[in-house]
Amino acid sequence: MIKAVLRERRMGASLLRLFFHDCFVQGCDGSILLDDVPASNFTGEKTAFPNVNSVRGFDVIDDIKRNVEYVCPGVVSCADILALAAREGTVLLGGPSWAVPLGRRDSTTASLDGANSDLPGPTLNLTELIQSFANKSLSPRDLTALSGAHTIGFSQCVFFRDHIYNDTNIDPVFAAGLQRNCPAPAGSGDTNLTPLDAQTRFVFDNAYYPNLVARRGLLHSDQELFNGAAQDDLVRQYSADSALFFADFVAAMIKMGNITPLTGSAGEIRRNCRVVNNS
């Protein structure tokens, strides 16, 4: 992870997001890592709308897995490697550490439909976000804390275009600045990247929350956390107290990492994170 983050600091955020996208579909089982295998009619989750041309870091997980297998073959799951990589990426960018519960096993299945339906999208309102997280036994406080991961990383123009052109709960100067890198016509500059937190884009801190208070959330779903509703007070608390945010983020990450893991004899320990064994 040190090598990966030194090579590209954005990778810390990418692997944290990859873990999130894994856990919200079938639980934290490494299913997102599986490639499509057309010859056997196996379809993974990588081509789901929230994932295609968006989730990244698979090569880093592959590299870690090769090294782990060389030393300790058939013991450490891809799901656990992903959980640990997400933690290390957070720490390397200045964020908190936590004890990662281990013992997950790898799924032999994936769910394209689940990835399309269960991953909360950038256009959701607060009610929809709260319900999406509740479906995974995560509370509104967990939602607001986990969203603080957007203090690092980038988003593509296609995911925030509507917010910066059509929403009213956005600072107009902030919106105008973003529009220079994200043209209004659909299909124009869709993949152009903008940092989710422009001030400290490669530092895991609490800057995401003052941005929300200033109406400078990049995504519609970000700004929904501070928009005159139930999470406003918590956003203000995190904005003023980074230690509180870090503590709640750690607690929420541990809860998320415990979403329906495969244990015991369920699943398998993949030799290659991209394919099920004996495929």
C-alpha positions in Angstrom: 0.0 0.0 0.0 2.9 2.4 0.7 4.2 1.7 -2.8 0.8 2.1 -4.4 0.0 5.4 -2.6 3.5 6.8 -3.3 3.0 6.0 -7.0 -0.5 7.6 -7.0 -1.9 9.3 -3.9 -5.4 9.0 -5.3 -5.2 5.2 -4.9 -5.9 5.5 -1.1 -9.3 6.9 -1.9 -9.9 4.5 -4.7 -9.4 1.4 -2.5 -11.6 2.8 0.2 -14.3 3.3 -2.3 -13.7 -0.2 -3.7 -14.3 -1.7 -0.3 -17.5 0.3 0.2 -18.8 -0.9 -3.2 -17.9 -4.5 -2.3 -19.6 -4.4 1.1 -22.9 -2.9 -0.1 -23.4 -5.8 -2.6 -23.7 -9.3 -1.1 -21.7 -8.1 1.9 -17.9 -7.8 2.3 -17.1 -10.9 0.2 -14.8 -9.7 -2.5 -17.5 -10.2 -5.2 -16.6 -6.8 -6.8 -13.2 -8.2 -7.7 -14.5 -10.9 -9.9 -14.1 -10.5 -13.7 -16.7 -11.4 -16.2 -16.2 -14.8 -17.8 -18.3 -14.9 -21.0 -17.3 -18.5 -21.8 -19.1 -19.7 -18.6 -21.8 -17.0 -18.7 -20.5 -15.5 -15.5 -21.2 -11.8 -15.1 -19.5 -9.9 -12.3 -20.3 -6.4 -10.8 -17.6 -4.4 -12.6 -20.0 -3.3 -15.5 -22.8 -2.1 -13.1 -23.6 1.6 -13.6 -22.0 2.7 -10.3 -18.8 0.7 -11.1 -18.1 0.8 -14.8 -15.2 3.0 -15.8 -15.3 4.2 -12.2 -14.1 1.8 -9.5 -10.4 1.1 -9.6 -7.5 -0.3 -7.7 -7.9 -3.9 -8.9 -4.3 -4.1 -9.9 -3.1 -3.1 -6.4 -5.2 -5.9 -4.8 -3.8 -8.3 -7.4 -0.3 -7.3 -6.4 -0.9 -7.7 -2.7 -2.6 -11.1 -3.3 0.4 -12.4 -5.3 2.8 -11.5 -2.5 0.5 -12.9 0.2 0.0 -16.2 -1.7 3.8 -16.5 -2.1 4.3 -16.4 1.7 1.0 -17.9 2.9 -0.9 -19.7 0.2 -4.6 -20.4 0.5 -5.1 -18.6 3.9 -5.9 -14.9 3.4 -9.0 -14.1 1.5 -9.3 -11.4 -1.1 -12.1 -9.9 0.9 -9.8 -9.5 3.9 -7.1 -8.0 1.8 -9.5 -5.4 0.4 -10.6 -4.6 4.0 -7.0 -4.1 5.1 -6.1 -2.1 2.0 -8.9 0.3 2.6 -7.7 0.9 6.2 -4.1 1.3 5.1 -5.0 3.8 2.4 -6.9 5.9 4.9 -4.0 5.8 7.4 -1.4 6.7 4.7 -3.4 9.8 3.8 -3.5 11.0 7.4 -6.7 9.4 8.6 -7.4 7.2 11.6 -6.5 3.5 12.0 -8.7 0.8 13.4 -8.6 -3.0 14.2 -10.0 -4.8 11.1 -11.9 -7.9 12.1 -10.6 -10.7 9.9 -11.8 -14.1 8.8 -13.9 -13.2 5.8 -14.0 -15.7 2.9 -14.5 -15.0 -0.8 -17.7 -15.3 -2.6 -18.0 -17.6 -5.6 -20.9 -15.4 -7.0 -21.5 -11.8 -7.9 -24.6 -9.7 -8.4 -24.8 -7.2 -11.3 -28.4 -6.5 -10.3 -27.4 -5.9 -6.7 -24.7 -3.5 -7.7 -27.1 -1.5 -9.8 -29.8 -1.5 -7.0 -28.0 -1.4 -3.7 -25.2 1.1 -4.2 -26.4 4.6 -3.2 -26.0 7.0 -6.1 -25.0 10.7 -6.2 -28.5 11.9 -7.1 -30.3 10.4 -4.0 -32.0 12.7 -1.5 -31.5 12.4 2.3 -34.5 10.1 2.8 -33.3 7.8 0.1 -29.7 7.8 1.5 -30.9 7.0 5.0 -33.0 4.1 3.7 -30.1 2.8 1.5 -27.8 2.6 4.5 -30.6 1.3 6.8 -30.9 -1.6 4.3 -27.4 -2.5 5.4 -28.1 -2.0 9.1 -26.2 1.3 9.1 -27.6 4.3 10.9 -28.0 7.9 9.7 -25.0 8.7 11.9 -23.0 6.0 10.1 -24.1 7.5 6.8 -22.9 10.9 7.7 -19.6 9.7 9.1 -18.9 7.3 6.2 -19.7 10.1 3.7 -16.7 11.9 5.2 -14.5 9.6 3.1 -15.3 12.2 0.4 -12.6 14.3 2.0 -10.3 12.4 -0.4 -10.7 11.2 -3.9 -12.2 12.6 -7.1 -15.5 12.4 -9.0 -16.3 12.4 -12.7 -18.3 15.3 -14.2 -21.2 13.0 -15.1 -21.9 12.4 -11.5 -22.2 16.0 -10.4 -23.2 17.9 -13.5 -26.9 18.2 -12.5 -25.9 19.5 -9.1 -23.8 22.3 -10.3 -26.2 23.4 -13.1 -29.6 22.8 -11.7 -29.6 22.6 -7.8 -30.2 25.8 -5.8 -28.5 24.6 -2.6 -25.0 25.3 -3.9 -22.7 28.3 -3.5 -22.9 30.0 -7.0 -19.2 31.0 -7.1 -18.3 27.3 -6.3 -20.7 26.1 -9.0 -19.3 28.5 -11.6 -15.8 27.4 -10.9 -16.8 23.7 -11.4 -18.6 24.4 -14.6 -15.3 25.3 -16.3 -14.2 21.7 -16.1 -17.7 20.1 -16.5 -19.6 21.4 -19.5 -23.4 21.5 -19.4 -24.2 19.3 -22.4 -24.5 15.6 -21.5 -21.7 13.5 -23.0 -19.3 16.5 -23.0 -16.5 16.0 -20.5 -18.3 13.3 -18.7 -15.1 11.7 -17.4 -13.4 15.0 -16.4 -12.2 14.7 -12.8 -12.7 17.1 -9.9 -11.6 16.6 -6.3 -14.4 15.9 -3.8 -12.5 18.2 -1.4 -10.5 20.8 -3.3 -8.7 22.2 -0.2 -7.0 19.0 0.9 -7.7 16.5 -1.8 -5.0 14.0 -0.7 -5.4 14.4 3.1 -7.9 12.5 5.1 -9.3 15.2 7.5 -12.6 16.7 8.3 -12.6 19.4 5.6 -15.5 17.8 3.9 -17.9 19.0 6.5 -17.0 22.8 6.5 -17.4 22.5 2.7 -21.0 21.2 3.3 -21.8 24.1 5.7 -20.5 26.5 3.0 -22.8 24.8 0.4 -19.7 23.5 -1.4 -20.5 19.7 -1.5 -19.5 18.4 -4.9 -22.3 15.8 -5.3 -26.0 16.3 -4.8 -25.9 13.5 -2.3 -23.1 15.2 -0.3 -25.0 18.4 0.1 -28.2 16.5 1.1 -26.4 15.9 4.5 -26.5 19.6 5.2 -29.7 21.0 3.7 -32.0 22.0 6.5 -32.8 18.5 7.8 -31.9 15.9 10.4 -28.1 15.6 9.7 -27.3 19.3 9.8 -26.3 19.3 13.5 -24.0 16.3 13.1 -22.3 17.9 10.1 -21.7 21.0 12.2 -20.2 18.8 15.0 -17.9 17.0 12.6 -16.9 20.4 11.1 -15.8 21.6 14.5 -14.3 18.4 15.9 -12.1 16.2 13.8 -11.6 13.8 16.7 -15.3 13.1 16.9 -15.5 12.6 13.1 -12.5 10.2 13.2 -14.0 8.2 16.1 -17.4 7.9 14.4 -15.8 7.1 11.0 -13.8 4.2 12.6 -16.9 2.8 14.3 -18.9 3.0 11.1 -16.1 1.4 9.0 -16.0 -1.6 11.4 -19.8 -1.9 11.2 -19.7 -1.7 7.4 -16.9 -4.3 7.3 -19.2 -6.7 9.2 -22.0 -6.7 6.6 -22.9 -10.3 6.1 -19.4 -11.7 5.7 -18.8 -15.3 4.5 -17.2 -17.3 7.3 -16.4 -20.9 8.3 -16.9 -23.2 5.3 -18.9 -20.7 3.2 -17.3 -19.4 0.1 -13.6 -20.0 -0.5 -10.1 -18.5 -0.3 -9.5 -17.5 -3.9 -6.0 -18.0 -5.3 -6.7 -15.2 -7.9 -9.0 -12.4 -6.8 -10.4 -12.1 -10.3 -11.7 -15.6 -10.7 -13.2 -18.3 -8.6 -11.1 -21.3 -7.9 -11.2 -24.2 -10.5 -12.9 -22.0 -13.1 
